[in-house]
C-alpha cells in the first residue's frame, strides 16, 4: 500500500477530525495556525495600538505594508512577480476597482465577451460599470459543462475591448483554454481578465508566462485562507494606464500629506488600493498560503487528478451522471455528480457528516483537497448509494422548493 505524503498535513486542519470535509471548492478547511496568527494580530493591536501601522513587531511587517507582504506570499502560487499582487476584501470590490480603472471610451471597441458559466456576481459588477455604448456578448454552453473553444475564440474580434471570464468554471470545474484566449485577445488588441477562484491552489497557474492582463482570485477556497482575502494581479506594464474611480488614501502617493485638493496615484500596485484594509483577514490568510507554498501546487494537482478520476469511475460504476469534464487535463478539483434526487441526497450526506454542496441545475459538488484520503472518496460515493437504496433521502423533500 502506497503511503500518501500529503496526508501528513491532515493534523493541521482541525475540522478533518470531526467530519468528511469535501467542500474545499466552497470554503477550504481552516489551518490550525490561524489561531496563532489571529492571536498575533490581537497581541499587536493590544501592545502597539496605533503604532502597529508603522512599527514592526519582530519580523512581521507593519500593518501599512501587510497587504503587499501577503500579496508577495500569494504571488509564487500564480507565477506573478513580487510587488504585483494586492489583497482586497471581496471579488466585487476588486472587480469594481479594475473596471472603474479601464478606458471604455473607444466606441469602435464596444464589446465585452463573457460566458453563461461565469460566476454571476462577476457579471453583475461588470454590467454596472460598462458605459451605455458597450455591448456584452455572452457565449453559452451547449452541455452545461464546457464552453466551445472555437465559438469563444470566434467571439473575440477587432471590436472586443475586454474578455472577462472564469479560468475554471465553478459549476463543472472545466478548465478554460486560458492561453489560447489570451493569445487571441491580444492579437486583436483586446485585454483579458480571468477569475481564478477555482484555479489558484488546485491547478498550476503562471500569469507571467500566460501574459494575461488581469487576474482576480480568492483565498477562501482551495487556498484555505478564509473569507476577506481576494487578490488582484495586474500585469506590471499596464499599471500606468489604469485610472481607478474606486480609490482611497492608500492609493495616494503621499497619503500622510492629507492634501484634500490634490490626488496623485501611486505608480506601483498600490495604485489600485482604496481605503484601510481589513487587517485581521490579512493575518488569517497567511497560514493556508504558507502550507500551499510548502507543498507545491504540482503535488496538489497530481493528487487531485487521481482522486477526481476515482470519483468519476465510482459514479460510472453506480450509474450516476457526471456533470464535470472526463478529460483529466481539462478538469480542475471538483467533480459534480447528479444521482437521482440529488438535492435530497446532498442534505442527507451533510447530516451524516459528509460535507459537500449542491448547485441547482448541476448536482452534488465533491471537492477533495490534498488533506483528503482515498477512503473518504470511496465512503462518499458508497454513502450516496446507500441513501438511495434505503430511501432516507425522502426525509428532505420538504425543503426542495427553497433551494436557490
C-alpha positions as a Markdown table, in Angstrom:
| # | Residue | x | y | z |
|---|---|---|---|---|
| 1 | Unk | 0.0 | 0.0 | 0.0 |
| 2 | Unk | 1.4 | 3.4 | -1.1 |
| 3 | Unk | 1.6 | 6.0 | 1.7 |
| 4 | Unk | 0.3 | 9.4 | 0.7 |
| 5 | Unk | 2.8 | 12.0 | 1.9 |
| 6 | Unk | 0.2 | 14.8 | 1.7 |
| 7 | Unk | -1.9 | 13.2 | 4.4 |
| 8 | Unk | 0.8 | 14.2 | 6.9 |
| 9 | Unk | -0.9 | 17.7 | 6.7 |
| 10 | Unk | -4.3 | 16.4 | 8.0 |
| 11 | Unk | -3.5 | 17.1 | 11.6 |
| 12 | Unk | -3.0 | 20.8 | 10.7 |
| 13 | Unk | -6.7 | 21.1 | 9.9 |
| 14 | Unk | -9.0 | 20.6 | 12.9 |
| 15 | Unk | -12.3 | 20.1 | 11.0 |
| 16 | Unk | -11.0 | 16.9 | 9.5 |
| 17 | Unk | -11.2 | 15.3 | 12.9 |
| 18 | Unk | -14.9 | 15.8 | 13.0 |
| 19 | Unk | -16.3 | 15.1 | 9.5 |
| 20 | Unk | -15.5 | 14.1 | 5.9 |
| 21 | Unk | -14.8 | 17.5 | 4.5 |
| 22 | Unk | -15.1 | 17.6 | 0.7 |
| 23 | Unk | -16.2 | 21.1 | 0.1 |
| 24 | Unk | -12.9 | 23.0 | -0.4 |
| 25 | Unk | -14.3 | 24.4 | -3.7 |
| 26 | Unk | -16.5 | 26.5 | -1.4 |
| 27 | Unk | -14.6 | 27.0 | 1.8 |
| 28 | Unk | -11.2 | 25.4 | 2.4 |
| 29 | Unk | -10.5 | 23.9 | 5.8 |
| 30 | Unk | -9.0 | 26.2 | 8.3 |
| 31 | Unk | -5.4 | 25.6 | 9.2 |
| 32 | Unk | -4.7 | 25.2 | 12.9 |
| 33 | Unk | -2.1 | 28.0 | 12.6 |
| 34 | Unk | -4.9 | 30.6 | 12.1 |
| 35 | Unk | -5.4 | 30.6 | 15.8 |
| 36 | Unk | -1.8 | 31.7 | 16.4 |
| 37 | Unk | -1.9 | 34.3 | 13.6 |
| 38 | Unk | -5.1 | 35.9 | 14.8 |
| 39 | Unk | -3.7 | 35.9 | 18.3 |
| 40 | Unk | -0.6 | 37.7 | 16.9 |
| 41 | Unk | -3.0 | 40.2 | 15.3 |
| 42 | Unk | -4.7 | 40.8 | 18.7 |
| 43 | Unk | -1.3 | 41.0 | 20.5 |
| 44 | Unk | 0.0 | 43.6 | 18.0 |
| 45 | Unk | -3.1 | 45.7 | 18.4 |
| 46 | Unk | -3.2 | 45.4 | 22.2 |
| 47 | Unk | 0.5 | 46.1 | 22.7 |
| 48 | Unk | 1.3 | 48.6 | 19.9 |
| 49 | Unk | -2.0 | 50.3 | 19.3 |
| 50 | Unk | -1.8 | 52.9 | 16.6 |
| 51 | Unk | 1.9 | 52.3 | 16.3 |
| 52 | Unk | 1.2 | 49.0 | 14.6 |
| 53 | Unk | 0.7 | 50.9 | 11.4 |
| 54 | Unk | 4.4 | 51.9 | 11.4 |
| 55 | Unk | 6.3 | 49.8 | 13.8 |
| 56 | Unk | 7.1 | 46.2 | 13.0 |
| 57 | Unk | 6.7 | 43.5 | 15.7 |
| 58 | Unk | 9.6 | 41.2 | 15.5 |
| 59 | Unk | 10.0 | 40.1 | 11.9 |
| 60 | Unk | 6.4 | 40.9 | 10.9 |
| 61 | Unk | 5.7 | 43.8 | 8.5 |
| 62 | Unk | 3.8 | 46.9 | 9.7 |
| 63 | Unk | 0.1 | 47.0 | 9.1 |
| 64 | Unk | 0.7 | 49.6 | 6.4 |
| 65 | Unk | 2.9 | 47.2 | 4.4 |
| 66 | Unk | 1.0 | 44.0 | 5.3 |
| 67 | Unk | -1.2 | 44.0 | 2.2 |
| 68 | Unk | 1.9 | 43.9 | -0.1 |
| 69 | Unk | 3.6 | 41.3 | 2.1 |
| 70 | Unk | 0.7 | 38.9 | 1.9 |
| 71 | Unk | 0.4 | 39.6 | -1.8 |
| 72 | Unk | 4.0 | 38.5 | -2.2 |
| 73 | Unk | 3.3 | 35.2 | -0.4 |
| 74 | Unk | 0.4 | 34.6 | -2.9 |
| 75 | Unk | 2.4 | 35.6 | -6.0 |
| 76 | Unk | 4.5 | 32.4 | -6.3 |
| 77 | Unk | 1.3 | 30.3 | -6.4 |
| 78 | Unk | 0.3 | 32.1 | -9.6 |
| 79 | Unk | 3.7 | 32.8 | -11.2 |
| 80 | Unk | 3.4 | 36.5 | -10.5 |
| 81 | Unk | 6.4 | 38.8 | -9.8 |
| 82 | Unk | 6.9 | 40.3 | -6.3 |
| 83 | Unk | 5.0 | 43.5 | -5.9 |
| 84 | Unk | 2.3 | 42.7 | -8.4 |
| 85 | Unk | -0.4 | 41.2 | -6.2 |
| 86 | Unk | -2.5 | 43.0 | -3.7 |
| 87 | Unk | -5.4 | 41.8 | -1.4 |
| 88 | Unk | -8.9 | 43.2 | -1.3 |
| 89 | Unk | -11.9 | 42.3 | 0.8 |
| 90 | Unk | -14.0 | 40.5 | -1.9 |
| 91 | Unk | -14.3 | 40.0 | -5.7 |
| 92 | Unk | -17.0 | 42.6 | -6.2 |
| 93 | Unk | -14.7 | 45.3 | -4.7 |
| 94 | Unk | -11.7 | 44.1 | -6.7 |
| 95 | Unk | -13.7 | 43.9 | -9.9 |
| 96 | Unk | -15.2 | 47.3 | -9.3 |
| 97 | Unk | -11.7 | 48.8 | -8.8 |
| 98 | Unk | -10.4 | 47.3 | -12.0 |
| 99 | Unk | -13.5 | 48.1 | -14.2 |
| 100 | Unk | -13.5 | 51.6 | -12.9 |
| 101 | Unk | -9.9 | 52.0 | -14.0 |
| 102 | Unk | -10.3 | 50.7 | -17.6 |
| 103 | Unk | -10.8 | 53.0 | -20.5 |
| 104 | Unk | -14.0 | 52.2 | -22.4 |
| 105 | Unk | -14.1 | 55.4 | -24.4 |
| 106 | Unk | -13.2 | 53.9 | -27.8 |
| 107 | Unk | -16.7 | 53.5 | -29.3 |
| 108 | Unk | -15.2 | 51.2 | -32.0 |
| 109 | Unk | -14.3 | 48.7 | -29.3 |
| 110 | Unk | -17.7 | 48.3 | -27.8 |
| 111 | Unk | -17.8 | 44.6 | -27.0 |
| 112 | Unk | -17.1 | 42.6 | -23.8 |
| 113 | Unk | -17.0 | 38.8 | -24.0 |
| 114 | Unk | -18.3 | 36.7 | -21.2 |
| 115 | Unk | -19.9 | 33.2 | -20.8 |
| 116 | Unk | -23.1 | 31.9 | -19.2 |
| 117 | Unk | -21.0 | 29.7 | -17.0 |
| 118 | Unk | -19.2 | 32.6 | -15.2 |
| 119 | Unk | -20.0 | 33.3 | -11.5 |
| 120 | Unk | -23.0 | 35.6 | -11.6 |
| 121 | Unk | -21.5 | 38.2 | -9.2 |
| 122 | Unk | -18.7 | 38.9 | -11.6 |
| 123 | Unk | -21.2 | 39.6 | -14.4 |
| 124 | Unk | -23.4 | 41.8 | -12.1 |
| 125 | Unk | -20.5 | 44.1 | -11.3 |
| 126 | Unk | -19.2 | 44.2 | -14.9 |
| 127 | Unk | -22.6 | 45.2 | -16.3 |
| 128 | Unk | -22.9 | 48.1 | -13.7 |
| 129 | Unk | -19.6 | 49.6 | -14.8 |
| 130 | Unk | -20.0 | 49.4 | -18.5 |
| 131 | Unk | -20.9 | 52.6 | -20.4 |
| 132 | Unk | -24.1 | 52.6 | -22.4 |
| 133 | Unk | -22.3 | 52.1 | -25.7 |
| 134 | Unk | -20.7 | 48.8 | -24.6 |
| 135 | Unk | -22.3 | 45.5 | -25.5 |
| 136 | Unk | -22.0 | 42.2 | -23.7 |
| 137 | Unk | -21.5 | 39.2 | -25.9 |
| 138 | Unk | -22.3 | 36.0 | -23.9 |
| 139 | Unk | -21.0 | 32.7 | -25.2 |
| 140 | Unk | -23.3 | 29.9 | -24.0 |
| 141 | Unk | -22.5 | 26.4 | -23.0 |
| 142 | Unk | -24.2 | 23.7 | -25.0 |
| 143 | Unk | -23.7 | 20.9 | -22.4 |
| 144 | Unk | -23.7 | 22.7 | -19.0 |
| 145 | Unk | -20.1 | 21.5 | -18.5 |
| 146 | Unk | -17.8 | 23.2 | -21.1 |
| 147 | Unk | -17.6 | 26.3 | -23.4 |
| 148 | Unk | -16.9 | 25.5 | -27.0 |
| 149 | Unk | -13.4 | 26.9 | -27.6 |
| 150 | Unk | -13.9 | 27.7 | -31.3 |
| 151 | Unk | -17.1 | 29.6 | -30.6 |
| 152 | Unk | -15.4 | 31.6 | -27.8 |
| 153 | Unk | -12.4 | 32.5 | -29.8 |
| 154 | Unk | -14.5 | 33.5 | -32.8 |
| 155 | Unk | -16.4 | 35.9 | -30.5 |
| 156 | Unk | -13.2 | 37.7 | -29.7 |
| 157 | Unk | -12.7 | 40.1 | -32.6 |
| 158 | Unk | -11.5 | 43.6 | -33.5 |
| 159 | Unk | -14.5 | 45.2 | -31.7 |
| 160 | Unk | -13.6 | 43.5 | -28.4 |
| 161 | Unk | -12.4 | 45.7 | -25.6 |
| 162 | Unk | -12.3 | 43.1 | -22.8 |
| 163 | Unk | -12.7 | 39.3 | -22.3 |
| 164 | Unk | -13.9 | 38.7 | -18.7 |
| 165 | Unk | -14.3 | 35.0 | -17.9 |
| 166 | Unk | -13.6 | 32.3 | -15.3 |
| 167 | Unk | -10.3 | 30.4 | -15.6 |
| 168 | Unk | -12.2 | 27.4 | -14.1 |
| 169 | Unk | -16.0 | 27.1 | -14.4 |
| 170 | Unk | -17.4 | 27.0 | -10.9 |
| 171 | Unk | -20.3 | 24.5 | -11.7 |
| 172 | Unk | -18.4 | 21.9 | -13.6 |
| 173 | Unk | -14.6 | 22.5 | -12.8 |
| 174 | Unk | -13.9 | 22.8 | -16.6 |
| 175 | Unk | -10.5 | 24.4 | -17.2 |
| 176 | Unk | -10.9 | 27.1 | -19.8 |
| 177 | Unk | -8.1 | 27.3 | -22.5 |
| 178 | Unk | -6.7 | 30.4 | -21.0 |
| 179 | Unk | -3.5 | 30.7 | -23.1 |
| 180 | Unk | -5.5 | 30.4 | -26.4 |
| 181 | Unk | -7.9 | 33.1 | -25.1 |
| 182 | Unk | -5.2 | 35.5 | -24.1 |
| 183 | Unk | -3.3 | 34.9 | -27.4 |
| 184 | Unk | -6.5 | 35.6 | -29.5 |
| 185 | Unk | -7.5 | 38.6 | -27.5 |
| 186 | Unk | -4.0 | 40.2 | -27.8 |
| 187 | Unk | -3.9 | 39.5 | -31.5 |
| 188 | Unk | -7.0 | 41.7 | -32.0 |
| 189 | Unk | -6.0 | 44.4 | -29.4 |
| 190 | Unk | -8.3 | 43.3 | -26.6 |
| 191 | Unk | -7.4 | 42.6 | -22.9 |
| 192 | Unk | -8.3 | 39.6 | -20.7 |
| 193 | Unk | -9.5 | 39.4 | -17.1 |
| 194 | Unk | -9.5 | 35.9 | -15.6 |
| 195 | Unk | -11.4 | 34.9 | -12.5 |
| 196 | Unk | -9.2 | 32.5 | -10.6 |
| 197 | Unk | -11.3 | 31.5 | -7.6 |
| 198 | Unk | -11.4 | 27.8 | -8.7 |
| 199 | Unk | -7.9 | 27.6 | -10.1 |
| 200 | Unk | -5.2 | 29.0 | -7.7 |
| 201 | Unk | -4.2 | 26.4 | -5.2 |
| 202 | Unk | -5.6 | 23.4 | -7.1 |
| 203 | Unk | -4.1 | 23.7 | -10.6 |
| 204 | Unk | -0.7 | 25.2 | -11.7 |
| 205 | Unk | -1.1 | 28.8 | -12.9 |
| 206 | Unk | 1.6 | 31.1 | -14.3 |
| 207 | Unk | 0.2 | 34.6 | -15.1 |
| 208 | Unk | 3.6 | 35.8 | -16.3 |
| 209 | Unk | 4.1 | 33.0 | -18.8 |
| 210 | Unk | 0.4 | 33.4 | -19.9 |
| 211 | Unk | 0.9 | 37.1 | -20.3 |
| 212 | Unk | -2.7 | 37.7 | -19.0 |
| 213 | Unk | -3.6 | 41.3 | -18.4 |
| 214 | Unk | -5.6 | 40.9 | -15.1 |
| 215 | Unk | -6.2 | 38.1 | -12.7 |
| 216 | Unk | -8.6 | 38.1 | -9.7 |
| 217 | Unk | -9.0 | 35.2 | -7.3 |
| 218 | Unk | -9.7 | 34.4 | -3.7 |
| 219 | Unk | -8.1 | 32.6 | -0.8 |
| 220 | Unk | -11.3 | 31.2 | 0.8 |
| 221 | Unk | -11.5 | 28.0 | -1.3 |
| 222 | Unk | -8.5 | 26.0 | -2.4 |
| 223 | Unk | -6.0 | 28.3 | -0.7 |
| 224 | Unk | -7.5 | 27.6 | 2.8 |
| 225 | Unk | -7.3 | 31.3 | 3.6 |
| 226 | Unk | -10.9 | 32.1 | 4.6 |
| 227 | Unk | -13.1 | 35.0 | 3.6 |
| 228 | Unk | -11.8 | 38.5 | 3.2 |
| 229 | Unk | -8.9 | 37.6 | 1.0 |
| 230 | Unk | -9.3 | 38.4 | -2.7 |
| 231 | Unk | -6.1 | 39.0 | -4.6 |
| 232 | Unk | -5.7 | 41.1 | -7.8 |
| 233 | Unk | -2.8 | 40.8 | -10.2 |
| 234 | Unk | -2.3 | 43.5 | -12.9 |
| 235 | Unk | 0.5 | 43.0 | -15.5 |
| 236 | Unk | 3.0 | 45.5 | -14.2 |
| 237 | Unk | 3.4 | 47.3 | -17.6 |
| 238 | Unk | -0.3 | 48.1 | -17.6 |
| 239 | Unk | -0.4 | 49.9 | -14.2 |
| 240 | Unk | 0.3 | 53.4 | -15.6 |
| 241 | Unk | -2.7 | 53.0 | -18.0 |
| 242 | Unk | -5.2 | 52.5 | -15.2 |
| 243 | Unk | -7.1 | 55.4 | -13.7 |
| 244 | Unk | -9.4 | 53.9 | -10.9 |
| 245 | Unk | -12.5 | 55.7 | -9.9 |
| 246 | Unk | -12.9 | 53.5 | -6.9 |
| 247 | Unk | -9.9 | 54.6 | -4.8 |
| 248 | Unk | -8.8 | 55.9 | -1.5 |
| 249 | Unk | -6.0 | 57.2 | 0.6 |
| 250 | Unk | -3.9 | 54.0 | 0.4 |
| 251 | Unk | -3.6 | 54.7 | -3.4 |
| 252 | Unk | -2.2 | 58.3 | -2.8 |
| 253 | Unk | 1.5 | 58.9 | -3.5 |
| 254 | Unk | 1.7 | 61.0 | -0.3 |
| 255 | Unk | -1.2 | 59.6 | 1.9 |
| 256 | Unk | 0.0 | 61.3 | 5.1 |
| 257 | Unk | 0.1 | 64.8 | 3.4 |
| 258 | Unk | -3.7 | 64.8 | 3.8 |
| 259 | Unk | -4.0 | 67.1 | 0.9 |
| 260 | Unk | -7.7 | 67.3 | 0.1 |
| 261 | Unk | -7.2 | 69.3 | -3.1 |
| 262 | Unk | -4.7 | 67.2 | -5.0 |
| 263 | Unk | -4.7 | 63.4 | -5.6 |
| 264 | Unk | -1.8 | 61.7 | -7.3 |
| 265 | Unk | -2.0 | 58.0 | -7.8 |
| 266 | Unk | 0.9 | 55.8 | -6.8 |
| 267 | Unk | 2.9 | 54.1 | -9.6 |
| 268 | Unk | 3.1 | 50.6 | -8.1 |
| 269 | Unk | 0.4 | 48.0 | -7.4 |
| 270 | Unk | -0.9 | 50.2 | -4.5 |
| 271 | Unk | -2.3 | 52.4 | -7.3 |
| 272 | Unk | -5.3 | 50.1 | -7.2 |
| 273 | Unk | -5.8 | 50.2 | -3.4 |
| 274 | Unk | -8.6 | 52.1 | -1.8 |
| 275 | Unk | -9.3 | 52.7 | 1.9 |
| 276 | Unk | -8.0 | 51.0 | 5.0 |
| 277 | Unk | -7.8 | 47.2 | 4.5 |
| 278 | Unk | -9.2 | 44.5 | 6.9 |
| 279 | Unk | -6.1 | 43.7 | 8.9 |
| 280 | Unk | -7.5 | 40.7 | 10.7 |
| 281 | Unk | -8.2 | 38.9 | 7.5 |
| 282 | Unk | -4.7 | 39.6 | 6.2 |
| 283 | Unk | -3.4 | 37.7 | 9.2 |
| 284 | Unk | -5.9 | 34.8 | 8.8 |
| 285 | Unk | -5.0 | 34.4 | 5.1 |
| 286 | Unk | -1.3 | 33.5 | 5.6 |
| 287 | Unk | -1.3 | 30.0 | 7.2 |
| 288 | Unk | -3.1 | 28.4 | 4.3 |
| 289 | Unk | -0.9 | 30.2 | 1.7 |
| 290 | Unk | 2.2 | 29.1 | 3.6 |
| 291 | Unk | 1.1 | 25.5 | 3.6 |
| 292 | Unk | 0.4 | 25.6 | -0.2 |
| 293 | Unk | 3.8 | 27.1 | -0.8 |
| 294 | Unk | 5.5 | 24.4 | 1.2 |
| 295 | Unk | 3.6 | 21.5 | -0.6 |
| 296 | Unk | 3.7 | 23.0 | -4.1 |
| 297 | Unk | 0.8 | 23.1 | -6.4 |
| 298 | Unk | 2.2 | 20.5 | -8.8 |
| 299 | Unk | 1.9 | 17.9 | -6.0 |
| 300 | Unk | -1.6 | 19.0 | -5.1 |
| 301 | Unk | -2.6 | 18.8 | -8.8 |
| 302 | Unk | -1.3 | 15.3 | -9.2 |
| 303 | Unk | -3.3 | 14.0 | -6.2 |
| 304 | Unk | -6.4 | 16.0 | -7.3 |
| 305 | Unk | -6.3 | 14.4 | -10.8 |
| 306 | Unk | -6.1 | 10.9 | -9.3 |
| 307 | Unk | -8.9 | 11.4 | -6.7 |
| 308 | Unk | -11.3 | 13.2 | -9.1 |
| 309 | Unk | -10.7 | 10.4 | -11.6 |
| 310 | Unk | -11.6 | 7.9 | -8.9 |
| 311 | Unk | -14.8 | 9.9 | -8.2 |
| 312 | Unk | -15.8 | 9.7 | -11.8 |
| 313 | Unk | -15.0 | 6.0 | -12.0 |
| 314 | Unk | -17.1 | 5.3 | -8.9 |
| 315 | Unk | -20.0 | 7.4 | -10.2 |
| 316 | Unk | -19.9 | 5.4 | -13.5 |
| 317 | Unk | -19.9 | 2.1 | -11.7 |
| 318 | Unk | -23.0 | 3.2 | -9.7 |
| 319 | Unk | -24.8 | 4.7 | -12.8 |
| 320 | Unk | -24.8 | 8.3 | -11.7 |
| 321 | Unk | -24.5 | 11.2 | -14.2 |
| 322 | Unk | -21.2 | 13.1 | -14.1 |
| 323 | Unk | -21.5 | 16.9 | -14.8 |
| 324 | Unk | -17.8 | 17.5 | -15.0 |
| 325 | Unk | -15.1 | 17.0 | -17.7 |
| 326 | Unk | -14.0 | 13.5 | -18.1 |
| 327 | Unk | -10.7 | 14.5 | -19.6 |
| 328 | Unk | -8.2 | 14.8 | -16.7 |
| 329 | Unk | -6.3 | 17.7 | -18.4 |
| 330 | Unk | -9.4 | 19.9 | -18.6 |
| 331 | Unk | -10.9 | 19.1 | -15.1 |
| 332 | Unk | -9.9 | 21.1 | -12.0 |
| 333 | Unk | -10.6 | 20.0 | -8.5 |
| 334 | Unk | -14.3 | 19.3 | -8.4 |
| 335 | Unk | -16.5 | 16.5 | -9.6 |
| 336 | Unk | -20.2 | 17.2 | -9.9 |
| 337 | Unk | -22.3 | 14.1 | -9.6 |
| 338 | Unk | -26.0 | 14.1 | -10.4 |
| 339 | Unk | -27.6 | 10.9 | -8.9 |
| 340 | Unk | -31.4 | 10.7 | -8.7 |
| 341 | Unk | -32.9 | 13.1 | -6.1 |
| 342 | Unk | -29.5 | 14.9 | -5.9 |
| 343 | Unk | -30.7 | 17.7 | -3.7 |
| 344 | Unk | -32.3 | 15.5 | -1.1 |
| 345 | Unk | -29.3 | 13.1 | -1.2 |
| 346 | Unk | -27.0 | 16.1 | -0.5 |
| 347 | Unk | -28.9 | 17.1 | 2.6 |
| 348 | Unk | -28.7 | 13.5 | 3.9 |
| 349 | Unk | -24.9 | 13.4 | 3.2 |
| 350 | Unk | -24.4 | 16.5 | 5.3 |
| 351 | Unk | -26.5 | 15.1 | 8.2 |
| 352 | Unk | -24.2 | 12.1 | 8.1 |
| 353 | Unk | -21.1 | 14.3 | 8.4 |
| 354 | Unk | -20.1 | 14.2 | 4.7 |
| 355 | Unk | -19.7 | 17.9 | 3.9 |
| 356 | Unk | -20.4 | 18.6 | 0.2 |
| 357 | Unk | -22.6 | 21.2 | -1.6 |
| 358 | Unk | -25.4 | 21.2 | -4.2 |
| 359 | Unk | -25.8 | 23.5 | -7.1 |
| 360 | Unk | -29.2 | 23.8 | -8.8 |
| 361 | Unk | -29.0 | 22.6 | -12.4 |
| 362 | Unk | -25.8 | 20.8 | -11.8 |
| 363 | Unk | -25.8 | 18.4 | -8.8 |
| 364 | Unk | -23.6 | 17.4 | -5.9 |
| 365 | Unk | -20.2 | 19.0 | -6.0 |
| 366 | Unk | -17.5 | 16.9 | -4.4 |
| 367 | Unk | -14.1 | 18.6 | -4.0 |
| 368 | Unk | -11.3 | 16.6 | -2.4 |
| 369 | Unk | -8.1 | 18.5 | -1.5 |
| 370 | Unk | -4.6 | 17.5 | -0.6 |
| 371 | Unk | -5.7 | 16.6 | 3.0 |
| 372 | Unk | -8.4 | 14.2 | 2.0 |
| 373 | Unk | -7.8 | 10.4 | 1.9 |
| 374 | Unk | -8.8 | 8.0 | -0.8 |
| 375 | Unk | -11.0 | 6.2 | 1.8 |
| 376 | Unk | -13.1 | 9.4 | 2.0 |
| 377 | Unk | -13.7 | 9.3 | -1.7 |
| 378 | Unk | -14.9 | 5.7 | -1.6 |
| 379 | Unk | -17.0 | 6.4 | 1.5 |
| 380 | Unk | -18.8 | 9.3 | 0.0 |
| 381 | Unk | -19.9 | 7.6 | -3.2 |
| 382 | Unk | -20.9 | 4.4 | -1.4 |
| 383 | Unk | -23.0 | 6.5 | 1.1 |
| 384 | Unk | -24.8 | 8.1 | -1.8 |
| 385 | Unk | -25.6 | 4.5 | -3.0 |
| 386 | Unk | -26.8 | 3.6 | 0.5 |
| 387 | Unk | -29.0 | 6.7 | 0.9 |
| 388 | Unk | -30.8 | 6.0 | -2.4 |
| 389 | Unk | -31.2 | 2.3 | -1.6 |
| 390 | Unk | -32.5 | 2.9 | 1.9 |
| 391 | Unk | -34.8 | 5.8 | 0.8 |
| 392 | Unk | -33.5 | 8.1 | 3.6 |
| 393 | Unk | -33.3 | 10.9 | 1.0 |
| 394 | Unk | -37.1 | 11.2 | 1.2 |
| 395 | Unk | -36.9 | 12.9 | 4.6 |
| 396 | Unk | -35.6 | 16.0 | 2.9 |
| 397 | Unk | -38.2 | 16.6 | 0.2 |
| 398 | Unk | -40.0 | 19.4 | 2.0 |
| 399 | Unk | -37.1 | 21.9 | 1.7 |
| 400 | Unk | -36.6 | 21.5 | -2.0 |
| 401 | Unk | -38.7 | 24.5 | -3.0 |
| 402 | Unk | -36.4 | 26.8 | -1.1 |
| 403 | Unk | -33.3 | 25.9 | -3.0 |
| 404 | Unk | -31.7 | 28.7 | -5.0 |
